[in-house]
Amino acid sequence: MIPRLSKLLADPLTFKKDSGKNNPIWWYRGYRNLQIESFEHLENNIVLINEQELQIKQVIAVNTRDYYQCFIYIETFPMEPSGLYNWEKREIQRMIEQYGYYNEEFGVYQREFFVTRSEYDDGAATINGKLVELDWRATELRVRYLSPYNLIIAASESPINNPSFDNFFEKIMNNILGGNANIEDLNRAVLELPKRSNI
């Protein structure tokens, strides 16, 4: 799974255009859709897509009727908490029921030290008992999913890139995680989407 994903998301992911940057590959999750600017295989089955840490459970390539309808479905295992926050199980469960999944955000300084999201935003953190100014060049934002999670990878001009589809798409993705839908349901929904006019 990881070698094929690494091949798909190999550099370059960003191209220069006259009007600025162009990122032809995006990740989609309903209301949270963004261009993919970086990919890294961290260890074992854990990858980093932009700032998202993902412990890969399965990767499914969906090859549909036409090239522009193809997409990659990724599902992940829940990861261990960073240890920076005191999450209560009932809070996690409430967020899963509301949003379909649960995550935490934090910073990684010099690829070694974890800092809270507020410390990351402030640019300073207490590390080994000392106040340290966080050099932004050595500090990365991370998003870690503490529950099962799923997302789609597709072209920027995919029919999935459609704001009117976001709400229904989010429900399908959550239902897949909950065992109340499957990839075929998602595929059928994508096949009904109109082709984007600039393809």
C-alpha atoms as an extended CHARMM CRD file, in Angstrom:
* protein
*
       199  EXT
         1         1  MET       CA              0.0000000000        0.0000000000        0.0000000000  PROA      1               0.0000000000
         2         2  ILE       CA              2.6040000000        2.5320000000        1.0730000000  PROA      2               0.0000000000
         3         3  PRO       CA              4.9410000000        2.0710000000       -1.9600000000  PROA      3               0.0000000000
         4         4  ARG       CA              2.0430000000        2.6810000000       -4.3550000000  PROA      4               0.0000000000
         5         5  LEU       CA              0.8750000000        5.6990000000       -2.3950000000  PROA      5               0.0000000000
         6         6  SER       CA              4.4460000000        6.9940000000       -2.3650000000  PROA      6               0.0000000000
         7         7  LYS       CA              4.5850000000        6.5940000000       -6.1360000000  PROA      7               0.0000000000
         8         8  LEU       CA              1.3300000000        8.4980000000       -6.6340000000  PROA      8               0.0000000000
         9         9  LEU       CA              2.3980000000       11.3280000000       -4.3310000000  PROA      9               0.0000000000
        10        10  ALA       CA              6.0460000000       11.5680000000       -5.3670000000  PROA      10              0.0000000000
        11        11  ASP       CA              7.5450000000       15.0100000000       -5.9550000000  PROA      11              0.0000000000
        12        12  PRO       CA              6.8090000000       17.3130000000       -7.5760000000  PROA      12              0.0000000000
        13        13  LEU       CA              3.3410000000       17.8910000000       -6.1400000000  PROA      13              0.0000000000
        14        14  THR       CA              3.4000000000       21.6370000000       -6.7680000000  PROA      14              0.0000000000
        15        15  PHE       CA              3.9860000000       23.1860000000      -10.1710000000  PROA      15              0.0000000000
        16        16  LYS       CA              4.6330000000       26.7820000000      -11.1110000000  PROA      16              0.0000000000
        17        17  LYS       CA              2.1490000000       28.5510000000      -13.3300000000  PROA      17              0.0000000000
        18        18  ASP       CA              2.0250000000       32.0940000000      -14.6550000000  PROA      18              0.0000000000
        19        19  SER       CA             -0.6430000000       32.9210000000      -12.0900000000  PROA      19              0.0000000000
        20        20  GLY       CA              1.1640000000       31.2180000000       -9.1880000000  PROA      20              0.0000000000
        21        21  LYS       CA              1.2290000000       27.6500000000       -7.8970000000  PROA      21              0.0000000000
        22        22  ASN       CA             -0.7130000000       24.6920000000       -9.2150000000  PROA      22              0.0000000000
        23        23  ASN       CA             -1.4280000000       21.5670000000       -7.1550000000  PROA      23              0.0000000000
        24        24  PRO       CA             -3.0990000000       18.9650000000       -9.3840000000  PROA      24              0.0000000000
        25        25  ILE       CA             -3.7170000000       16.4130000000       -6.5890000000  PROA      25              0.0000000000
        26        26  TRP       CA             -6.0830000000       17.1560000000       -3.6920000000  PROA      26              0.0000000000
        27        27  TRP       CA             -7.4150000000       15.3360000000       -0.6410000000  PROA      27              0.0000000000
        28        28  TYR       CA            -11.1580000000       15.4930000000        0.0740000000  PROA      28              0.0000000000
        29        29  ARG       CA            -13.2640000000       14.9510000000        3.1890000000  PROA      29              0.0000000000
        30        30  GLY       CA            -16.5290000000       16.8350000000        2.7070000000  PROA      30              0.0000000000
        31        31  TYR       CA            -16.0160000000       20.3550000000        3.9940000000  PROA      31              0.0000000000
        32        32  ARG       CA            -12.2890000000       19.8410000000        4.4460000000  PROA      32              0.0000000000
        33        33  ASN       CA            -10.7780000000       19.7050000000        0.9590000000  PROA      33              0.0000000000
        34        34  LEU       CA             -7.2410000000       20.9180000000        0.2490000000  PROA      34              0.0000000000
        35        35  GLN       CA             -4.4370000000       20.5950000000       -2.2580000000  PROA      35              0.0000000000
        36        36  ILE       CA             -1.6890000000       18.1170000000       -1.4370000000  PROA      36              0.0000000000
        37        37  GLU       CA              1.6060000000       19.9780000000       -1.1540000000  PROA      37              0.0000000000
        38        38  SER       CA              3.7530000000       17.3740000000        0.6040000000  PROA      38              0.0000000000
        39        39  PHE       CA              3.9140000000       13.6550000000        1.2920000000  PROA      39              0.0000000000
        40        40  GLU       CA              6.3000000000       11.6780000000        3.4810000000  PROA      40              0.0000000000
        41        41  HSD       CA              6.5070000000        8.0780000000        4.6110000000  PROA      41              0.0000000000
        42        42  LEU       CA              7.3430000000        8.4200000000        8.3180000000  PROA      42              0.0000000000
        43        43  GLU       CA              7.5710000000        4.8090000000        9.5140000000  PROA      43              0.0000000000
        44        44  ASN       CA              5.9140000000        1.4280000000        9.0070000000  PROA      44              0.0000000000
        45        45  ASN       CA              2.3890000000        2.2280000000        7.7920000000  PROA      45              0.0000000000
        46        46  ILE       CA              2.3560000000        5.8690000000        8.9380000000  PROA      46              0.0000000000
        47        47  VAL       CA              2.4770000000        8.6430000000        6.3450000000  PROA      47              0.0000000000
        48        48  LEU       CA              2.2950000000       12.4030000000        6.4350000000  PROA      48              0.0000000000
        49        49  ILE       CA              0.0510000000       14.1580000000        3.9140000000  PROA      49              0.0000000000
        50        50  ASN       CA              0.5560000000       17.8700000000        4.4130000000  PROA      50              0.0000000000
        51        51  GLU       CA              0.1720000000       18.1180000000        8.2010000000  PROA      51              0.0000000000
        52        52  GLN       CA             -2.0040000000       14.9990000000        8.5920000000  PROA      52              0.0000000000
        53        53  GLU       CA             -0.4620000000       11.9350000000       10.2510000000  PROA      53              0.0000000000
        54        54  LEU       CA             -2.2150000000        8.8570000000        8.8860000000  PROA      54              0.0000000000
        55        55  GLN       CA             -1.7320000000        5.2630000000       10.0140000000  PROA      55              0.0000000000
        56        56  ILE       CA             -2.8840000000        3.4980000000        6.8830000000  PROA      56              0.0000000000
        57        57  LYS       CA             -5.3660000000        0.6490000000        7.2090000000  PROA      57              0.0000000000
        58        58  GLN       CA             -6.3390000000        0.2860000000        3.5660000000  PROA      58              0.0000000000
        59        59  VAL       CA             -5.9200000000        2.0260000000        0.2300000000  PROA      59              0.0000000000
        60        60  ILE       CA             -8.4370000000        1.3570000000       -2.5400000000  PROA      60              0.0000000000
        61        61  ALA       CA             -8.0320000000        2.6290000000       -6.1030000000  PROA      61              0.0000000000
        62        62  VAL       CA            -11.4580000000        3.1780000000       -7.6450000000  PROA      62              0.0000000000
        63        63  ASN       CA            -11.1950000000        3.0500000000      -11.4390000000  PROA      63              0.0000000000
        64        64  THR       CA            -14.5780000000        4.1010000000      -12.7560000000  PROA      64              0.0000000000
        65        65  ARG       CA            -16.0800000000        4.7000000000      -16.1890000000  PROA      65              0.0000000000
        66        66  ASP       CA            -13.9540000000        7.7010000000      -17.1640000000  PROA      66              0.0000000000
        67        67  TYR       CA            -10.5250000000        8.9740000000      -16.1130000000  PROA      67              0.0000000000
        68        68  TYR       CA            -11.8880000000       12.1100000000      -14.4500000000  PROA      68              0.0000000000
        69        69  GLN       CA            -14.0810000000       10.0420000000      -12.0970000000  PROA      69              0.0000000000
        70        70  CYS       CA            -11.2280000000        7.9510000000      -10.6680000000  PROA      70              0.0000000000
        71        71  PHE       CA            -10.1820000000        8.4000000000       -7.0530000000  PROA      71              0.0000000000
        72        72  ILE       CA             -8.2220000000        6.7970000000       -4.2210000000  PROA      72              0.0000000000
        73        73  TYR       CA             -9.9990000000        5.8790000000       -0.9690000000  PROA      73              0.0000000000
        74        74  ILE       CA             -7.8520000000        5.8010000000        2.1750000000  PROA      74              0.0000000000
        75        75  GLU       CA             -8.9360000000        4.5110000000        5.5740000000  PROA      75              0.0000000000
        76        76  THR       CA             -6.8150000000        4.7540000000        8.7050000000  PROA      76              0.0000000000
        77        77  PHE       CA             -6.3710000000        3.1270000000       12.0730000000  PROA      77              0.0000000000
        78        78  PRO       CA             -6.8050000000        5.2770000000       15.1930000000  PROA      78              0.0000000000
        79        79  MET       CA             -3.4510000000        6.5530000000       16.4430000000  PROA      79              0.0000000000
        80        80  GLU       CA             -2.1420000000        6.9270000000       19.9700000000  PROA      80              0.0000000000
        81        81  PRO       CA             -2.6190000000       10.3990000000       21.5090000000  PROA      81              0.0000000000
        82        82  SER       CA              0.4080000000       12.6880000000       21.5880000000  PROA      82              0.0000000000
        83        83  GLY       CA              0.2180000000       12.8250000000       25.3910000000  PROA      83              0.0000000000
        84        84  LEU       CA             -0.0280000000       16.6130000000       25.3800000000  PROA      84              0.0000000000
        85        85  TYR       CA             -3.7230000000       16.7380000000       26.2620000000  PROA      85              0.0000000000
        86        86  ASN       CA             -5.9580000000       15.0180000000       28.7960000000  PROA      86              0.0000000000
        87        87  TRP       CA             -8.7470000000       13.7360000000       26.5820000000  PROA      87              0.0000000000
        88        88  GLU       CA            -11.7550000000       12.1550000000       28.2740000000  PROA      88              0.0000000000
        89        89  LYS       CA            -13.2470000000        9.1290000000       26.5410000000  PROA      89              0.0000000000
        90        90  ARG       CA            -16.7420000000       10.5850000000       26.6310000000  PROA      90              0.0000000000
        91        91  GLU       CA            -15.4920000000       13.7820000000       24.9710000000  PROA      91              0.0000000000
        92        92  ILE       CA            -13.8710000000       11.7510000000       22.2160000000  PROA      92              0.0000000000
        93        93  GLN       CA            -17.0590000000        9.7310000000       21.7630000000  PROA      93              0.0000000000
        94        94  ARG       CA            -19.1830000000       12.8870000000       21.6260000000  PROA      94              0.0000000000
        95        95  MET       CA            -16.9760000000       14.3640000000       18.8980000000  PROA      95              0.0000000000
        96        96  ILE       CA            -17.0570000000       11.1140000000       16.9170000000  PROA      96              0.0000000000
        97        97  GLU       CA            -20.8500000000       11.0890000000       17.0870000000  PROA      97              0.0000000000
        98        98  GLN       CA            -20.9740000000       14.7230000000       15.9650000000  PROA      98              0.0000000000
        99        99  TYR       CA            -18.2700000000       14.7660000000       13.2810000000  PROA      99              0.0000000000
       100       100  GLY       CA            -17.6030000000       11.1090000000       12.4650000000  PROA      100             0.0000000000
       101       101  TYR       CA            -14.0190000000       11.1360000000       13.7740000000  PROA      101             0.0000000000
       102       102  TYR       CA            -11.7750000000       12.7580000000       16.3720000000  PROA      102             0.0000000000
       103       103  ASN       CA             -8.3600000000       14.3770000000       16.0260000000  PROA      103             0.0000000000
       104       104  GLU       CA             -5.8540000000       16.4910000000       17.9040000000  PROA      104             0.0000000000
       105       105  GLU       CA             -3.5030000000       19.1950000000       16.6790000000  PROA      105             0.0000000000
       106       106  PHE       CA             -0.0020000000       19.8430000000       17.9600000000  PROA      106             0.0000000000
       107       107  GLY       CA              3.4310000000       20.9480000000       16.8490000000  PROA      107             0.0000000000
       108       108  VAL       CA              6.6540000000       18.9700000000       16.4140000000  PROA      108             0.0000000000
       109       109  TYR       CA              9.8340000000       20.9140000000       17.0910000000  PROA      109             0.0000000000
       110       110  GLN       CA             13.0630000000       19.6910000000       15.4870000000  PROA      110             0.0000000000
       111       111  ARG       CA             11.2870000000       16.4070000000       14.6360000000  PROA      111             0.0000000000
       112       112  GLU       CA             11.6750000000       15.4150000000       18.2960000000  PROA      112             0.0000000000
       113       113  PHE       CA              9.7050000000       17.5160000000       20.7740000000  PROA      113             0.0000000000
       114       114  PHE       CA              5.9110000000       17.6970000000       20.8790000000  PROA      114             0.0000000000
       115       115  VAL       CA              4.3350000000       21.0510000000       21.7450000000  PROA      115             0.0000000000
       116       116  THR       CA              0.6790000000       21.9710000000       22.1330000000  PROA      116             0.0000000000
       117       117  ARG       CA             -1.2090000000       23.7480000000       19.3750000000  PROA      117             0.0000000000
       118       118  SER       CA             -1.3270000000       26.9370000000       21.4580000000  PROA      118             0.0000000000
       119       119  GLU       CA              2.4620000000       26.7650000000       21.9580000000  PROA      119             0.0000000000
       120       120  TYR       CA              2.8840000000       26.2040000000       18.2320000000  PROA      120             0.0000000000
       121       121  ASP       CA              0.7390000000       29.2790000000       17.5200000000  PROA      121             0.0000000000
       122       122  ASP       CA              2.5750000000       31.3690000000       20.1330000000  PROA      122             0.0000000000
       123       123  GLY       CA              5.9980000000       30.3820000000       18.8250000000  PROA      123             0.0000000000
       124       124  ALA       CA              7.3140000000       29.4340000000       22.2580000000  PROA      124             0.0000000000
       125       125  ALA       CA              7.1490000000       26.3270000000       24.4410000000  PROA      125             0.0000000000
       126       126  THR       CA              8.5750000000       24.8870000000       27.6270000000  PROA      126             0.0000000000
       127       127  ILE       CA             10.8900000000       22.0270000000       26.6340000000  PROA      127             0.0000000000
       128       128  ASN       CA             12.8670000000       20.1020000000       29.2600000000  PROA      128             0.0000000000
       129       129  GLY       CA             11.9860000000       22.7750000000       31.7970000000  PROA      129             0.0000000000
       130       130  LYS       CA             13.2340000000       25.6820000000       29.6610000000  PROA      130             0.0000000000
       131       131  LEU       CA             11.3240000000       28.2680000000       27.6580000000  PROA      131             0.0000000000
       132       132  VAL       CA             12.3010000000       27.8390000000       24.0170000000  PROA      132             0.0000000000
       133       133  GLU       CA             11.5000000000       30.1400000000       21.1120000000  PROA      133             0.0000000000
       134       134  LEU       CA             10.2920000000       27.8660000000       18.3430000000  PROA      134             0.0000000000
       135       135  ASP       CA             12.0740000000       28.4870000000       15.0720000000  PROA      135             0.0000000000
       136       136  TRP       CA              9.2570000000       28.2070000000       12.5270000000  PROA      136             0.0000000000
       137       137  ARG       CA             11.6490000000       26.5300000000       10.0910000000  PROA      137             0.0000000000
       138       138  ALA       CA             12.1340000000       23.6690000000       12.5800000000  PROA      138             0.0000000000
       139       139  THR       CA              8.5120000000       23.4050000000       13.7550000000  PROA      139             0.0000000000
       140       140  GLU       CA              5.7720000000       21.4720000000       11.9690000000  PROA      140             0.0000000000
       141       141  LEU       CA              2.0380000000       21.4270000000       12.5490000000  PROA      141             0.0000000000
       142       142  ARG       CA              0.5680000000       17.9430000000       12.9010000000  PROA      142             0.0000000000
       143       143  VAL       CA             -2.9920000000       16.6090000000       12.9040000000  PROA      143             0.0000000000
       144       144  ARG       CA             -3.3610000000       13.1540000000       14.4340000000  PROA      144             0.0000000000
       145       145  TYR       CA             -6.5690000000       11.0910000000       14.2840000000  PROA      145             0.0000000000
       146       146  LEU       CA             -7.4650000000        9.2950000000       17.5080000000  PROA      146             0.0000000000
       147       147  SER       CA            -10.3550000000        7.4610000000       15.8710000000  PROA      147             0.0000000000
       148       148  PRO       CA            -10.7610000000        5.6940000000       12.5350000000  PROA      148             0.0000000000
       149       149  TYR       CA            -10.6810000000        8.2050000000        9.6890000000  PROA      149             0.0000000000
       150       150  ASN       CA            -11.0330000000        8.2030000000        5.9300000000  PROA      150             0.0000000000
       151       151  LEU       CA            -10.3900000000       10.5450000000        3.0240000000  PROA      151             0.0000000000
       152       152  ILE       CA            -10.2800000000       10.6140000000       -0.7600000000  PROA      152             0.0000000000
       153       153  ILE       CA             -7.4040000000       11.5450000000       -3.0530000000  PROA      153             0.0000000000
       154       154  ALA       CA             -8.3560000000       12.7660000000       -6.5060000000  PROA      154             0.0000000000
       155       155  ALA       CA             -7.4650000000       15.3300000000       -9.1370000000  PROA      155             0.0000000000
       156       156  SER       CA             -8.1420000000       18.9790000000       -8.4000000000  PROA      156             0.0000000000
       157       157  GLU       CA            -10.6030000000       18.9930000000      -11.3000000000  PROA      157             0.0000000000
       158       158  SER       CA            -12.4290000000       15.8890000000      -10.0840000000  PROA      158             0.0000000000
       159       159  PRO       CA            -16.2310000000       16.1030000000       -9.9120000000  PROA      159             0.0000000000
       160       160  ILE       CA            -15.7510000000       15.5000000000       -6.1650000000  PROA      160             0.0000000000
       161       161  ASN       CA            -14.4230000000       19.0750000000       -5.9830000000  PROA      161             0.0000000000
       162       162  ASN       CA            -17.9720000000       20.3740000000       -5.8260000000  PROA      162             0.0000000000
       163       163  PRO       CA            -19.2600000000       22.4070000000       -2.8310000000  PROA      163             0.0000000000
       164       164  SER       CA            -22.8200000000       21.2070000000       -3.3870000000  PROA      164             0.0000000000
       165       165  PHE       CA            -21.6000000000       17.6200000000       -2.8700000000  PROA      165             0.0000000000
       166       166  ASP       CA            -19.7380000000       18.3130000000        0.3900000000  PROA      166             0.0000000000
       167       167  ASN       CA            -22.5820000000       17.6370000000        2.8350000000  PROA      167             0.0000000000
       168       168  PHE       CA            -23.6750000000       14.3640000000        1.2120000000  PROA      168             0.0000000000
       169       169  PHE       CA            -20.0510000000       13.3160000000        0.7360000000  PROA      169             0.0000000000
       170       170  GLU       CA            -19.3080000000       13.8720000000        4.4280000000  PROA      170             0.0000000000
       171       171  LYS       CA            -22.2890000000       11.7130000000        5.3980000000  PROA      171             0.0000000000
       172       172  ILE       CA            -21.2120000000        8.8760000000        3.1030000000  PROA      172             0.0000000000
       173       173  MET       CA            -17.6650000000        8.9430000000        4.4820000000  PROA      173             0.0000000000
       174       174  ASN       CA            -18.9270000000        8.8760000000        8.0720000000  PROA      174             0.0000000000
       175       175  ASN       CA            -21.3580000000        6.0870000000        7.2210000000  PROA      175             0.0000000000
       176       176  ILE       CA            -18.5240000000        4.0240000000        5.7340000000  PROA      176             0.0000000000
       177       177  LEU       CA            -16.5940000000        4.3980000000        8.9930000000  PROA      177             0.0000000000
       178       178  GLY       CA            -19.7110000000        3.4070000000       10.9280000000  PROA      178             0.0000000000
       179       179  GLY       CA            -20.3840000000        0.3480000000        8.7620000000  PROA      179             0.0000000000
       180       180  ASN       CA            -23.5850000000        1.7930000000        7.2840000000  PROA      180             0.0000000000
       181       181  ALA       CA            -22.2240000000        2.3720000000        3.7640000000  PROA      181             0.0000000000
       182       182  ASN       CA            -19.4310000000        1.0560000000        1.5630000000  PROA      182             0.0000000000
       183       183  ILE       CA            -17.1330000000        2.0580000000       -1.2840000000  PROA      183             0.0000000000
       184       184  GLU       CA            -19.7560000000        1.1050000000       -3.8580000000  PROA      184             0.0000000000
       185       185  ASP       CA            -22.1600000000        3.6390000000       -2.3380000000  PROA      185             0.0000000000
       186       186  LEU       CA            -19.4750000000        6.2840000000       -2.6170000000  PROA      186             0.0000000000
       187       187  ASN       CA            -18.6250000000        5.2640000000       -6.1710000000  PROA      187             0.0000000000
       188       188  ARG       CA            -22.2750000000        5.4910000000       -7.2540000000  PROA      188             0.0000000000
       189       189  ALA       CA            -22.5250000000        8.9910000000       -5.7710000000  PROA      189             0.0000000000
       190       190  VAL       CA            -19.3730000000       10.1240000000       -7.5910000000  PROA      190             0.0000000000
       191       191  LEU       CA            -20.6350000000        8.7270000000      -10.9110000000  PROA      191             0.0000000000
       192       192  GLU       CA            -23.7330000000       10.9260000000      -10.6060000000  PROA      192             0.0000000000
       193       193  LEU       CA            -21.6900000000       14.1150000000      -10.2390000000  PROA      193             0.0000000000
       194       194  PRO       CA            -21.4250000000       16.3990000000      -13.2750000000  PROA      194             0.0000000000
       195       195  LYS       CA            -18.1450000000       16.7170000000      -15.1400000000  PROA      195             0.0000000000
       196       196  ARG       CA            -16.3950000000       19.9860000000      -14.3820000000  PROA      196             0.0000000000
       197       197  SER       CA            -16.5920000000       22.3880000000      -17.3000000000  PROA      197             0.0000000000
       198       198  ASN       CA            -12.8460000000       23.0080000000      -17.5900000000  PROA      198             0.0000000000
       199       199  ILE       CA            -11.8950000000       19.3480000000      -18.1240000000  PROA      199             0.0000000000
